[in-house]
Amino acid sequence: MGSPQFAVPSLESLFSSTHEVVAVVTQPDRPKGRNLLPHPPPVKVVAHRLGIPVLQPVTTKSDIFLEEMRSFHPDLLVVVAYGEILRATLLNLPPNGAVNLHASLLPKYRGAAPIPWAILQGESHTGATTMLINEVMDGGAILLQEECTILPADTSHALTKKIANLGAPLLKRTVDLLQRKEITPKPQDLTQVTYAPKLRKEDGKIDWNNTASWISRQIRAFDPWPGSFSCFRDLRVKFWLAHTKEGEAKDPPGTVIAVMKHSFQIACGKGTILEVLEIQPENRPRFPAADFIHGYSIHPQDRFVSSPVP
């Protein structure tokens, strides 16, 4: 059971193993693009290529879906970013229960968006966890874990790819060990639990009173969605590449304090400085800061202000 690109390496790894993937369950096709045409989840595309039967229930809670699942006589349910909380009747259907691959080192960052929140909070490491699924979100006993370094330039997009590729062999090894009954589930330490809630559009709004290091992490954490945005002369812009700069800003947060050939600097909270290298005006493509400087005549003392949520 899985839907986005993150789940594809896991599906391919299990398919190429000694285990038989008898069916794939994924989300229904969704409207996408300018024409809002139905678009299949990446997992469906790969499952069709591999010749695996695909189920796309509107909800997993329906009795019809449960009967379909029973018809496959599954030994184990494997879940990777499916996109719906699963109820006990489904989780208990296979004799060996259900296993999940989660993109954090549990018990830290339970929830829908562990990768962005790990970047935003300034973690130096994250990773992948396989666990047994129970009715507490991401609260099941841990099976295996693999650590991954968060590099200073990692965006959520880049880190998602890394953890997907890290998690796929980890999941295969987990299923191997479960089959041989050579793995002991370990309860999570409830004193160490933290949460990573689903992202909202408003999370991308830049508050220039935050420090430059926080804002630079926000830009990386919310790439590709929802992006990090602000307003410049009533124009909403998204920031895609920026880093902290040594020095102390004396101007109010949001003030442009220096304009160079290929970048410009903005004062942030506590006198910190953010250097901007790539930006995107509303309804325009992303482009280097140099093009923004020349196209919009950026000067010191210009201001960026908090943007309304689009």
N, C-alpha and C positions, 0 to 999 in steps of 0.2 A: 504494500500500500504506500503510494507516494505520488507526488504531482510535479514539483518544479525541477529545474535542471539539477539542483543539489542532489536529488534522489537518483539521478541517472547512473553515476558511477557505481552505486550500490546495486542497482538492478543488473547492470552488466557484469559485475563481479560475481553475484550469486548465479546468474545464468551460465557463466563459464565454469562454475564449480561442479562438484559431484552432486550437488543438491538439485532437485527438480523444482523449478518455478512453475507451478500449475496454473496460476492466474495472476493478473495484475489488476489492482483496484486503484482508480485515479479519479480526480475531480472531473465534472462535466466540462465540455468545451465552453470557453467564455468568449464574449465579444472582445475584439482587440483591434488596434490600429485605427486609421482615419475612417475607414468604411465600417468599422465595428462588425467585421465578419467573424463567425465562430472560429476559435483558435484552439487546437488541442493542447493539453498539457505536454511538456517535453517527455514525460514518462510514457505517455500513450504512444507517441511517435516511435520511441525506441522499442516498446513492447510489440508494436505491429511489425517493425523491422525484424525482430527476433522470432516472430510467429507465436507469441504468447497471447492467450485469450485475455481480453480487457473488459472490465466492468466499470461503469461510470454512474454510480447511483447519485441521485440528487441528495439523498441522505442515507447514511449507513444505518439509521434507526428503523428502516422499513422492514416488515416481515418478509416481503418479497426478496429483498437483498440478502437477508439472512438465509433464506432457503437456497438462493443461488450459491452462497458461500458453502453451505453444507454439501452441495452437490459435488464440490471439488475435493471433499474429504481432506482438508489441509491438516498437516502435522504441526505446523508452526505459522504464525502470522508475523510478518516482518514489516515494520512501519518506519518510513523515512519521510518526514515533512509531508504528511498526507493532506492536512488542512482542515481536520475536523476532530473534535474530542470524541473518542470511541467509548461506547457503553459496554458494561460488563458482559452482556449476552454475546457480543461479538468477540471480545477479548478471551472469553472462556470457551469459545467454540472449538479451537484446535486443542488436542490433548496436551501439547507442550506450551500452550499459552501464546503470548505475544511479546515480541522484542522490538525495541525502538533504538534508532541511532539519533542522538541529540548533539547539536553543535556547540557544546560547552563542556567544561570539566565539572559535572554535577558534584555537589548540590548547588554550585554557583550558576546563576543565570538560567533558572527555570523559566520557560515561557516561549513566546512566539518569535522573539527577535534577539537571540543570545549574541549573535556576532556584532551587530551595531552597538549594543549596550556595552559589550566588553571593550570595544575600541573607545567609545565615549568616556568610559570610566578610567581609561589610561592603563588597562591591564597590559602587562608585558607578555603574558602567555594565556592561551586558551586551549581548546582541543576538541576531541570527540569522545563521547561516552555511549556505550551500549548498555541498555538496562531492560529489566522486565517492566512491562506496562501494568500499572494498576489504575484505579479510578482517581488518583491524585495526579494532577498535571505534572509530568516530569518527576514524579515522586517515587518511582519504582526502584527496586534494589539494583545497584550497579553491577554490571558483569565485567566489562573491560573498559579501559581508558587509554587514550593516546594524546600526548601534549603537542602543542604547536606554538611556535614563537610568533608574536604579533610584531611585525617590522614597523619602523617609524613611518614608512610610506604606505602601509597597507590600508586599502579602502575595504568597505564591506564586500564589494564586488570581488576583489582579489582574494580576500580571506575566505569567502564562501567557497570559491573554487579549491583553495588549499585544503580546507576541512572536508569537503566532499571527497576529494581524492585520498585524504588521510583516513576517512571513515569507512570507505568501501572495503578495503582489506580487513579492517578491524571488525566490521560486521560479519564478513565471511568467516573469520577466525572464531568469532562468537558462536555462530551457528554450528561450525565444526565441533567446538567444545561442548555445546549443548547436546548435540547428537550423541557424543561419546560419554556424556555425563561427567565431564572433567572440569567443570566450572562451578564455583560457589558464589552465589549472589551475595553482595555486601550491602546492608542497609545504608541509606544516606545519613550523614551527620546533620541532623535538623538544626543544630546551632550555626551551621555554615550556609544555610539557604539564602540565596538572593534571587531577584526576579528580573526578567527582561520582557516587559509587556509589549504587545503589538504596537508598531509605530503608527503615529498619526501624522497628518500633513502639518499640523501646527508644531510638531517637534522640530521641523526644519527651520523655524523662524530664528534668526540670529539676534541675540541680545548682546549688544556691544559692551555692556557692563561686565560680561563674563571675561575671563582672561583670554589672551591670545592662544595659549596652549589648549584651553577648553574649546575655543571656536575652531581651531585647526583640527582637533579630534572630531568635533561635530561634523565638519566638512567631509572627513574621511568616513565617519560612521554612517552618514546618511547618503552616501554615494553607492547605488544609484537612486534610492528613494528614501525619503521624500525630497532629497536635495537640501541645501542650506541657503536660505534666501534673505535678502534685505532690500531696501528701497534706495534708489539714487535719483534725485530730481523727478520723483513720481514714477520712475521706471523700476519695475521689480527685476532684480538680477539674482542669479544663482552663482555661488562660489564653488569651484571644483578643485582648485589646487592652490594651497596657501600654507605657509609655515610661520612659526614664531621667529622673531628677529630680536637680537640682543639690543639693549638700550632701554631708555625710559621715555615714555610719551608724557608730555605736559598738557596736551590738549584734551578736551572731553572725549569720551569713548564714541567711536563712529566717525571721527574726524580724519580726513586724509592728511598725513603729516609729511609725506615725501613722495615724489613722483620721479621714477628713474626711467631708463630706456625700455626695460623689459618687465617692470613690475612697479607696484605702488604700495605704500604702507599706510595702515589704518591704526589709530589709537584704540586700545581696548581697555578693559577693566584693570585696575591696580597699576596703571602706567605701562602696561605691556603693549607690544607691537606685533601686528600681523602683517606679513608680506604676502601680497596677492599675485599669483602667477597665471591663473586661468579663471575665466569668468564667463557668464552667459546671460546677456540681456534677454528679457522676455520676448518670446517669438523669434529668437535668433539662435543660430548654432553656438556651441561653445567655441571660444577662441582665446588666444593668448592675451594676457593683460596689456601688452604693447598695443594691440589693435583697439582695445577698449579705451586706452589712454588717448590715442589719436582720434578715434571715432567720436568720443564724447567729451573731448577737451578737459580731461581731469587735471585739477590743480590742487596744491596744498590749501587746506581750510575748507575744501568741499566736504560734504557730510553724507554718510550712509545712516539711514534711520530704520527702525524696526518696520517690517513689511506686514500688511494685513495678510492673513492666511488665504491663499488662492482657492 
